Amino acid sequence: MAYWGGGGPSGWSGGGPGEGGGGRRGRTDGWDYDELGKVYDPALFRRLLPFMAPFKGRAILAVIAMTIYSATSYAQPYVIGRGIERLRADPNASDLATVGGSLVVLAILSWLTQWWQRLMTGYIGHHILYDMRNRLFTHLQKLSLRFYDNQEVGRVMSRVTSDVVVLQELLTTGLLNVLADFLGLALIVFFLVALDWQLALVSMSVIPVMLLFMWWWQGRAARTFIRVRQAIALVNSNINENVSGVRVVQSLGREGKNLEEFERLNRMNLTSNLDASKLQAAVMPMVELLSTVATVLVLFVIGVRLAGGSLGGESALGFAVAFTLYIQRFFNPVRDIVLQYTQLQRATAGAHRVFELLDWEPEIQDAPNAVVMPDIEGKVDFHHVDFAYVPGVPVLRDFDLHVQPGETIALVGHTGAGKTSVTALINRSYEINGGSIEIDGVDLRQIERASLTRRMSVVLQEPYLFSGTIADNIRYGRLEGSDADVRRAAEAVGANGFIERLPLGYATELHERGQNLSVGQRQLIAFARAIIAEPRILILDEATANVDTQTERVIQRALQVLLRGRTSFVIAHRLSTIRDATRIVVMEAGHIAEIGSHEELMGLGGIYADLYRMTYSRQGEAAVAVAGDSP
């Protein structure tokens, strides 16, 4: 019955925010995870400062703890070296106790400050992410439908989940660890130079080799980790698509073919991760090799000095031990910085994508002086409205319609005629391109949208039910509604009977999207959810398309009462739903071709009469039975 079906933006894939939609203009390829960020990006850290501001005191304590931890940790080799010198010069129990006690105190301070640092950074990081997730969730609910028309759900979810998790690693451990590594590296260089600046230069002679290796490694690592992110994004998208469409997959016997495609994508993911593992595996051996080379060079120079007499006396052993320990420790922060380099790039890139999402401006925003309408009568006026989803491809052209409070308007016409677009514009889901729409004589763009939508209800062809009980789903239309209100709404649409036959009645938990109920039962709950809100304007978009004849009879009887006194817009292919409308609007190519009652339009013998006869002949006796239920 496509002639009577709803139109609208579903299935449309063109026209992004840079093509007439809302929000940011320009490139959107940040959604594709095709680049890594800068290791240090001042603009990004300025964006993070407002999130960190409430925790300034804890951040200062964390930095102080990190400084003390680095100082106490990297002072230990120096104390060990001096202790050996002192004990060789005059071995006694008192000196041994002093050296041992000093090391124990340093170890305890190191442990306590590291514990405090991690506690503070964890607290700050997780609270920042808590605030950021709340901000993202709130922002996603404000974004206009055009945004969701143009973006894949999987990519949006990836920003809210994967990118936030990467950012979590940066805020909770990564950032302060890198700062600690740089501070530790500076302290080690200080102690090496303080012990012997010439030997310090010898020990650092391998640094150019390390830098060359890092340059080679980083270039390959960046490309490899990009491929890893792209591969896992494809895998996740494929899983999401197949799980969401599992009924179609199974009904068409596509399991084998889909498995082949998933195996191909999963193989790409495996190969990308193995390549990344090979690169990561190359870091540690290289660092250990250079550490060993530096140690050997220093020991060789010390040996030469000892042989030449330039490094003698009782302090030689302590000096050699301290210097060797510092060389061993010198490469630990170097190794950590190398390993953290790409992680920091991924984190900054993820943060950019999170902020890009937060920066996306909703197309629909309240005017500064928006009017709050606590109640409405339901008068709706379309004044020569033009509208298009894609620039240059008009959906509505000079659409002019004036609806009085309490009227029921049936919208009919071929698929793509613009019926669903009309209903979507009534609650300002999209911004019109020309003309105006008024509610009770007030331009829609001058009304606070929240105050308007509270007085409207929409029932779609595919009812969306949420996790929770049946009562929760009905009450979703009016959260303050009592149990008695829920029951009255269910009774009004004829849903009370099947609900009470369930073992737990209104307390029955629904599976995802209400899959443990039939399509008709889900639709009845959607009707009850719409009615409990006591709307002044009711929109039914193919709301009876998926229900059986018996269920439709129940709904028709309920609608005769429920539509009375409410302004209603009905898109339907069932004759019984259309015949009783106050007026029928026949749409063709985005404008009104015919308008009038059922009898008037049949008398014209035009488009509506032709569509009616075509549909009537297909419905046969069932149409007669359903039509007979209407007065």
N, C-alpha and C positions, 0 to 999 in steps of 0.2 A: 504494500500500500504506500509506495514511495510518493504518490501524488499528494498525500496528506501529511507527509512526514515533516519533522522539524528541520530547519536549516541552521546556520550559524557557523562559528569559527572552527568547530571540531574538524580535525583532519587537515586544517590549513597549516602549511609549514613555512610560509613566507613572511616577510615583513618583520624585521627585528626592531629593536629600539632605535637603531640608526636609520630606520626607514619609515618614520612617521609614528612610531610607538612612543611610549613614555620613557623617561629615565635618561641614562647616559647616552651620549652619541659617540659614534666612532667605532673603534675596534672592539670586538668581543672575543678575540681568540684566546684571552686569558682563561676561558672556560676549558681549553683543550689540554692544559698541563704541558705545554710545549716549550717551557722555559723554566730556568731556575732563577732565583732572586739573587740580589747582591748580598754579600756577607754582612756588609754594614750599609744600612740605608737610613740616613738621618730623618728623612721624611716619614718613614715607617715608624721609627721609634718615637717620633713626635706624636703620631697617631695613637701609639700605645700609652703615652703619658697620662691622658685622662683616665684610662682604666687603672693605672698604677697609683694615681694620686691618693686614693683613700688609704693606701698601704705604705705611705712614704716612711713612716716611723719604722715599720718592720723591714722595709728595704734597707734603710740605713743600718739597722742592727745586723741584717744579713751580710752587708758589705764589711762591717766591722768584724764579724765572726769569720768571714772568709779571709780577711787580712791576717787576723791572729792565727788562724789555722795554717795559712801558708808560711808565716814567720816561724811558728813552732815546729812545723814539719820539716822545713828546709834548714833550720838551725841545727838539727840533730847531727848530721855528719861533721859539722864544725866542732860541736861539743865532743864528739867521739874522738876526732883527731887531736884536739887539745888535751883530752883526758889521757890518751895514749902517751903523748909527750910527757905529761906531768907524772904519770905512773912509772914510765921508764927512767925518769930523772930521780924520783924518790918514791919507790913503791911503798905504800902503807895503806892500812885498812880505812883510815879516815878519808884519804883522797878517793879511794875506790868507792866508798859510800857516797861521797859528794858527786862524783861523776855519774854513778848509777842513779842516785836520787834525782839529779838534774834531768837525766834522760827520761825517767819515769814521769816527772812533772811535765816535761815537754810533751810526752806521749798522751798524758791525761788531758792537758790543755788542747792538744790537737784533736783528740777524740770529741771532747765537749763542744769545741767551736765548730767542728764539722757537723756534728749532730744538730747544733742550733742553726747553723747555716741552712742545712737541708730542710729543717722544720719550717724556717721562715720562708724559704723560697717555695716550698711545697704549698704552704698556706696562701702566699701571694698568688702564685701561678694558678692554683685551682679556683680561687675566688675570682680572679680576672676572667678565667674561662667560664665560670658560672655566670658572671655578668654579661660576657660576650654572647653566650648561647641564648640567654634571655633576650638580649638586644636583637640577635638574628631572628629568633622565633617571632618576636613582635614585628620586626620589619617584614618578614615573609608574609605575614597576615595582612600587611598594609599594601603590598605590591599589587598592582592592577592585574586583571585577567590577561591583558595583552602580553605581559611579561611571561606568564605561564604558558601562553599559547606558543611562544617563541623559544622556550628553553626546555630541554629535556629534564624530567624530574630527577633522573639519576645524577645529572651534573649538578643540579642545585643541592641535592642531598650530599654529594661529595664535598661541596664547600662547607656545609654545616657540620659534617662528620669528619671526614679524612683531613681536611685542611685545618680544622680546629684541633684535631689530635696532634698534628705536626706542630702546630703553634703551642700546644700544651707542653710538648717536649722542650721547646725553646724556652718557655717561661718558667717551667718547674725545675729544670736541671741544666739545659744546654747553655744558656746565656751566662749564668754565674760560673759554670764550670770553665768556660772559655776564659772569662776574666781571671779566674783563679789560676789557670794554666799560664796566662801571660804574666801574672804577678809572680808565680813560682819560677818561671823562666828568668825574670828579672832578678829575683833573689839569688838564684843559682849563679847567674853571671856575676853578680856582685861578690858572692863568696869566692868564686873562682879567681876573680881579679884580685880580691883582697889577699888570697893565699899566694898567688904567683901570676902576674899578668902575662908573662911570657908563655907559661904552660897553658894558661887560659886560651891564648891565641892558637896554640897547638891543638888543644881539644876541640876548638871550634872550626878547625880547618876543614872538617867534613861538611860544614853547613852549606857551602855552595853546591855540593853534590846532592844534599837533601833538598835544596830549593829547586834544582834541576829536575829531580825525581818528582817533586810535588807538582811542578809545572806540567810534566808529562802525564802524571797520574790524574791531575784535576781535569785536564782537557778531555780525557777519555771517560772519567767518572761522570762528568756533567752530562755528556751525551747518553751514557749508559743509564743513569738514574732517570733521565727524561723518558727513555724507552720503558723503564720499569713502571713509571707512573701512567704512561699511556696504555701499557699492556694491561695493568690491573683495572684501569678505568673501562677498557673494552670488555674485560671479563665480567666486571660488576654489572655493566650495562646489559650484557647478554643474559646474565642470570636474572636480572630484574625483569627483562622483557619476557623470558620464558616462564618465569613463575607467575607473572601477571596474566599471561595469555595461555596458561596451562590447559584450559578447557578447549581452546581452539587447537592447540598443539595435539592433544590427544584425540580430538574428534577427527582431525585430518591425517592422523597417523604420521606426524612429523617428528616423532621422537628420535628416530635413527638419524635423519638428516640434521636435526638440530644438535644432536650429540657430536656429529662430525664437525659442525661449525664451532661448537664450544671447545672441542679438543684442539682445533686449530688455534683458537685464541688462547687457550690455556697453555698450549705448547709455546706460543710466542711469549707468554708470561714467564713460563719456566726458563726458556732460553735467556730472556732479559735478566731474570734474577740470578741465574748461574753466572752470566757475564759480570754482573755487579759483585757477586761473591768472589769471583776470581780477582777483581780489582781490589776489593777490600782485603783479601787474603795476601795481596802483595805488599801491603803497607807495613804490617808488623815485622816480617822478616827483614825488610830493608832497613827499618829503624833499628832493629837488633844488630844487623850487620854493621851499620855506621857507628852504633854505640860501641861495639867491640873494636872496630878500627880505631876510634878515638881513644879508647882505653889503652890499646896496644901502643899507639903513638906516644901517649903520655908516659906510660911505664918505660918505654924505650928511652925517652928523654930523661926521665928520672934516673934510670940505670946509667946512662952516659954521664949525668951530673955526679952521681955517686962515685963512679969510677974516676972521674976527673977531680973529685974532692970539692966540687962547688956546692954539693948538697950533702953535708955530713952532720955528724952530731946525733944527739939523742932525739932530736925533733924530726929526723928524716922519716922514720916509720909512721909517726902520727900524721905528718904532712902528706905522705903518700897515700895513706888510708883515706884521709878526709878528701883529698883531691879525687881519688878514684871513685869514692861514693858519690861525689857531686857529678862526675861525668856520667855515672850510671843513671842518676836522677835527671840529668839534663835532658835526656831524650824522652823521658816519660811525658812531660807536657808537650813536647814537639809532636810525639805520636798522637796524643789526644787532640791536639789542634788540627792535625791532618785529618783525623777521623771525623772531627766535628765540622770540618769545613763544608762538606756537602750537606750535612744535616742543617747547618745554618742557612745555606742557600735554599734548601727545601722549605725550611720554616719561614723565611722571609717571603718566598714565593707564595706559600700558603696564606700568610698574613695578608699579602697584597690581594689575593683572591677573596678572602673574607671581607676586607674593607671595600673591595670593588662591589661586592654584593650589598654591603651596608650603604654604599654611596648611590646605589641604583634608586633614582627618584621614582616614586609611584606616579603613574600617569594621572590618576584620580586623586585630587587633593581638595580639601575644603577651602573655600575662599576665606580671606582674613575676617570678613564680616558676615560669615555664613549664618543663616537663620536656623534656629533650633525649632523644630516642629514636633511638639509633644504629641499632637494628634492631627490627623488629616481626615478630610471628607472622602477623598478618593477621586477627585476630578483630575483627569489627565489630558493634556493638550500637546500634540505634536504639531509644531509650526514649521512646515517646509524643511524637514530634517534631511540632511545629507550625511551619509556615513559610509566608511570603507575600512576594512581590516588592512588591506594593502593599498598604498597610495596608487591612484590611477585605476583601481578596480572597484568601482562603487557597488555597494550592497543595497543601500537605500538612496533613492533619488527623489527630492522634493516631496518627502512623505508627509502628508497632512492628515491628521486624525484628531477628533475631539470626542472625548469619552466623558459622560456624566457619571457622578457617583452612583454606585449600585448597578451599573450596566455590566453585562457579560458580553465580552467581545471574543468571537471565535476567529482565529487567523488560519486561513487555508490557502493552499497554492502548491505549486510544484516544489520539489526539493531545490533549495538554493534561492527561493524567491525572497527571503529576508525575514521570515516569520520569527525565528528565534532571536534574530538581531533586534527586532522591535522590543521584545520582552527584556532582552539584556540591557537595553538602553533605559528602560523605565527605572531600574534601581541604580543607574549610572555605573554599570560594570565597565563600560567603555565611554570614551569622550566622543561626542559627535563632531563632525567636520563642518557642519553648517546648520543654520536654523536654530531652533530652541525647543526644549521640552519643559512643560510647566506642570507642577503638581499644585492643585488648589490655587492656581494663578501665580505661583512663585517659580521662577526659573530654577530648574534642577541644580544648576551650577552654583546657585546662591543658598542652597539648603545644606545644612550639616548632614553628611551622608549617614552617619550612625543613627541620627534621630529619624531619618527617613526609612532605613532598612528595618528598624524595629517595628514599623507599621506595615511591613510587607512580608509575604511568605512565598517561597518558590518550591514547586514540586517538579522534579525532572523525570525524564523517562527512565533513567537508571538511578534508583534511589541509593544514596550513600549513607550507610549506617556505620556508627562508630563502635569501637570496643566498649563494652559495658552492658548494663542490663537494658531490657526493653523500656523500662520506665525512664532510665537515664536518656535514652535516645529520643523518646517523646518529649521529655522535659528540656531537651536541647533547644527547642523553639522558644522556651521561656524558663530560664533557670530557676526563677523564684516560684514556679508553679508547684502547687501542692500535689499530693498523691490523688486527691479527689479531682483536681484539674486534669491530671494525666488520664484518669479513668474516664472522665467525661469526654475528653478529646477522642479517646479510643472508641468509646461507645458511639460517638457522633459519626465516625467513618466506618463503623461495623467491624472494628478490629478486636473488640473486647471478647467476642466469642472464642476465637482461636487462641488468644493470649491466655485466657483462663483455663483452657484445656491443656496448656503446657504444665509440666510437673511443678515448676516454680513460678508460674504465672508471670506477673510483671517483673519479677526478680530474675527471670531467665537471662543468663549471660549470653550475649551474641558473639559468634566467632567473627573473624575479620570480615568487615563489610556485610555482616549478617548472613553469611553463607549457610548457616544452619536453619534458615527459614526459606520458604518458597519465594519466588519473585513477587507473586501477588501479596503475600504477607508482608514482605519488605515494603512494598508500595503503600499498603494500608498504614504501616507505622510512619512512613514519610508523610502521609496525609495527616495523621494525628499530630505529628510534630509541627506541621504547618498551621493547623487549626488552633493548637493550644496558645499560639502567639497572638491570637485574636487580631489578625491582620485586617487593614482596611483595603489593601490591594493584594489580590491573590493571583499568582501566575502558575498556570499548569502547562508545562511543556511536554507534550506527549505523555502525560502522567498516567494514562490508562492503556498505553500501547502494549504493555507486557502482561496485562492481567487477563484472566479468562473471562468468559461471558458471565458466569455466575458472580465472580468478584466484581465485575464491572456493574452489574445490577445493584450490588450493595453500595458501591461508590456513587452511582447515579442517584440513588435515593438520598444518600447523605449530602451530595452536592446541591440538590434542590433546596435544601435547608441552609447549607453552609454558604452558598453563593449569594443568597438573598441579603441585600443591604451592603454587599461588598463589591467593589470594582474588580472585575476579574478578566484576565486575558488567558484564553484557552487555545492551545495548539493541539489538535487531535486529528486522527484519521477515522475514529469511530463516528458513525452517523448520529448515534444517540447523543453523543457529547456535543455535537455541532448544532443539531436541530433546535435545541432549546435556548440558544444564545439570543441575547437581545438584538445584536447585529452580527452579521458575518462579513468579515473583511477578506476579500479575495485578492491575493497579492500576486504580482507578476513582474519579474525583473526589478524588484526593489520599489515598486510603487503600487498604489491601490488601483486595481483594475475594475473591481465591482464592490459595492457595499450595500447591505440591506438585510432584511430578515430572510429566513429560509424560503418562505412563500414568495417574497418579492423577487429574490434571485432566481428561483425556479421559473417565475413568470417571464423573466427577461430572456431565458433560453440561451444564455451566454456561457462563459467559462465555468461558472459554478454548476450550472445545470449539466454541462458535459461531464465534469468531474464527478458529480453526484451519480449520474447514470452509470458511468464506468465503475465506480466503487460499489454501487448498489448491485450491479449484475455480478460482481465478484463475490460479494458477501452472501448473496442468495437468501435463503431462509433465515440464516443467523442474523442478518441485518434486520429482517422483519421482526424477529423476536426481541432484539435489543431495542429497536425503535419503538416497539410497542410498550416498553417500560416508561417511555416519556409521555407526558400529557400532551 
